[in-house]
């Protein structure tokens, strides 16, 4: 009789439960750290100055009100308490540079960024994974060398340079993001598949003359599914980082462009909210991929 403590299913469920709890704790910790780090910007040199103070048409009363507002933001505990209280009631503050509620700005621009992220990630993974699978399963030395050279050239180009080059051809922002992510997706997936195909079971299946797609689905893919999920979460984080230069260069009114404008104008309410959003989204995607990968490992065990 197998004891409950030695039950593999129970062990997997226990690991998943611990991983979920740890992920939730990391989300809370990241929220606190990211919020404090972002709010500490107000202690930087020159935060209390504003280019609008140089406007000769501004009245003394308006200039004094703006100065008092910046001083109020300088009180870290008071500002944090006000921000958290407002966020719990759905109030994320008001943009100082655009004069609109931050919540409305995110709602207006969020769909454009989400569309670019989803389409760009999907296209990069479809092309990159197919490219890697083709090179690993059907080994052509000349094609492999050309692929390595092309991949290295793309890796050397910054995202903004890729966006500027593709802008001349009127390429959409989704394609620009896919091209920026493609070399990273291809490089890692090719390495994972290259290691898995050298396993004894895969080599034995190929020696028996099994069909290529059966080898891929039954022998190769189960060995790389877990690390692939982890890498997918990592590329999601890379995509969020790349969205800022892409939206700026391609003039897309999304959250990346909003972050750029907020940084230029030192719009603290917008920067705080966007920083917290990015931190939480990346952590949630990473935690979800880790949970799925752990479940796949448990099923294989």
N, C-alpha and C positions, 0 to 999 in steps of 0.2 A: 504493500500500500504506500502510495506516494504522499508524503506530508505536504501540508499547505505551503510551508516555507520553501520547499524544494520544487513547487509547481512552476514550470517555466512561464506559463501564462500569467500567474500571479506576480512573478518577478518582473515581467515586462510591464504589467500595469503599475507596479510600484515605481519603476524607473520613470515611466511616463508621468505619473503623479508628481514625483519629485522634480522632474524637469519642468512641468507646468508651473509649479509653485515658484521655482527659481526664476523662471521667465517673468512671472508677474512681479516678483520682487525687483528684478532688474529694470523692468519698465518704470516702476515707482522711483527707483534710485536714479535712473537716467532723467526722468522728469525733474527731480530735485536738482541734480547737478547741472543739467542744461539750462534750467531756469535761473539758477544763481549765477552761472558763468555768463549768461547773456545779459543779465541785469547789471553785472559788474562793469559793463561798458560805460555806464554813466560816470564811473570814477576815472575814466581815461582823460588825458589832457585835452582841453578844448571842448569838452562835452557841453559846458554851460554857454558856449558861444554859438551863434547862429548866423548864417549868411543873410537872413532876413533883417538882422539888426542894421545892416548897411543900407537898407532901403530908405532913401530920404523922404519918401512920401508917407512912411509909417508914423503914426502918432505916438506920443510919449506914453499914453495909456496902454496902447497895444503892445509896445515894446516892454513895458513893465509887466504886463500880464503874461507875456511869453517867458520872460525871465523868471517870474514866480513859478510858472508851470515846470520849467526845467529844474528849479530848485526843489520842487516837490518830488520830482522823479529821482532826485539824488538821495532821498531818504529811503534806503533799501528796504527796511522792514515794513515801513508804511506803504510803500509802493507794492511790495510783494503781497501784503495782506489785501490791499485793494484789488490787485489783479486776480488773486485766487478767488476772492469773494465774487467779483464780477463774472469770472469764468464759470463758476458753479451755477450762475443764473443765466448763462448764455451770452454774457456781455464780455467780449474780448478787447474792448477799448476802441479808440478811434485813431485813425491814421493822422499823424500830424502834418504830413506833406500833402496828402490827397484829400484830407477833410472828410473822410468817409469812415463808417464803422468797419473795423477789421473783419468782422464776420461777413459783411456783405462783399468785401473785396475777395475773400477766400471763396465764397460761393460763386461769384461771377467768374473768377479766373481758374478755379479748381478743375472744372471739367475739361478745359483746354489742356492743362498739364496732365491730367489723368489719361486723356486720350493719347497724348504723345507717348507717355510712359508705357501704357499697355501695348500699343501698336509697335513701338520701337523695341521693347523687350521681346515680344512675340516674334517679330521678324528676325532679330539678331539670333535668337535661340533656334529658330527653324533652319535658317541658313547655316549658322555655325555648327549645329549638331549634325545636319546632313553632310556638310563639308568634312567634318571630322570622321564620321562613320564611313564615308566613301573612301577616304584615304587609308583608314585602318583596315577595312575589309578587303578593298581592292588596291593592293600596294603597287603603285607606279612610281618609281624613283624620280623621274623627271617632274611629274606633277607634284610630288611631295616637296621637292626642292623649290619649285616655283611658289607653292603655297606658303612655305616657310618664309621666303623672301617677301612676298606680298604682305603676310601677316606682320613681319617685323617693320615694314614701312608704315603700316597703319598704326602700329603701336607707338611709333615715334612722333606721330602727329597729335598735337593737343586738340581737344574737342572743339575749341573755338576756331582753330585753323581748318578742321574738317567742315565745320558749318560754313565758314567763309568761302571755301572752295566749292562746296556743293550749292551755295546760294546763287552762284553764277549760272548754274544749270536749272535753277528754279525747282530744286528738289524740296519736298515737304519736310517739316521738322521731324516727323516720325522716321523717315528714311535716314536723316542725318544722325539721329540717336542710334539707330540700328547699326550704321556703319561705324560709329564710335565704339559701340559695345562688341561688335563682331569679332575683332582680333582677340579680345580677352576671353570671350566665350569659346572660340575655336581653340585657343591655346590650351586651356585647362581641360576641356572635354576631350580633345585629342590625346592628352597625356593620360587621362583616366581610362579611356577606351584602349589605348596602347598597352597599359599595364594589365587590364583585365583580359585582353585577348591572348596574353601569354600564359594564362592559367592552364593547368593540366586538363581540366574538364573541357575548356573551350578548344584546346588543341586536339583533344581526343574526338570531340564532335566534328571538327573540321576534317580530321583524318578519315572519319567514317563517311564523308561525302554528304553530310546533311546540307539542306538548303540554307542559303545565306540568311534569309529572314528568320528562319527557325533558330539558327545559332544566335542571332541578335536578340530575339525575344525570349528564348528559354535559357540561354547560357551566359550571354554577355550583359544584357540589360540588368538582371537582378544583382549583379556584382557592382554596378556603377550607379544604381538608382539613388542610394542614400547620399553619397558625396555629390551627385549631380544636384540634388535638392538643396544641399547646403550652398553649393556654388551659385545656384539660381537666386537664393536670398542675397548673396553677396553682390551679384550683378544688379539686383534691384536697388541696392544702396549706391552702386556706381552710377546707375541711371539717374537717380535723384540728384547726385552731385553734378552730372553732366547737363542736367536740364537748364541750369542757369545760363551758361554761355550759349547754349543752343537757342533758347528763347530770346536772348538779348540780340544775337546776331541775326536770327531769322525774324525778329520783330513779332513774336507771338505773345499776345496778352495773357500770359499764364502766371503761375506762382513764381517761376524762376525769374521772370522779368520784374515781378513785383518785389522780390527779394533784392534784386540788383538796385532798383530805384530806392528802396528803403535804406539800403546800405549807403548809397550816395548822399541821401538827405538826412541820414542818422535818425530815421523814423523808428524809434525804439519800440513802440507797441507792436508794429508789424514784425520787426525782427524777432522779438521775444516769441510771438505766437508761431511764426514759421519755423524757428529753431526747435521749439517743443514738438511741433507736428512732425518734422523730419526725424527727430530722435525717436519718437514713439513708433512711427511707421517702420523705420528700419529695424527696431528691436522686435516689433510684432512679427514682421516677415521672417526675421532670423529665428525667432522662437517657434513659429509655425513650421518652418522647414526642419528644424531640429526635432520637433515632435514627430513629424511624418517620417523622418529618417530613422528615428529610434523605433518607431513602429515597424518599419520595413525590416530593420535588423532583427527585431523580435520575431517576426513572421518567418524569416529565413532560419533563425535558430530553432 
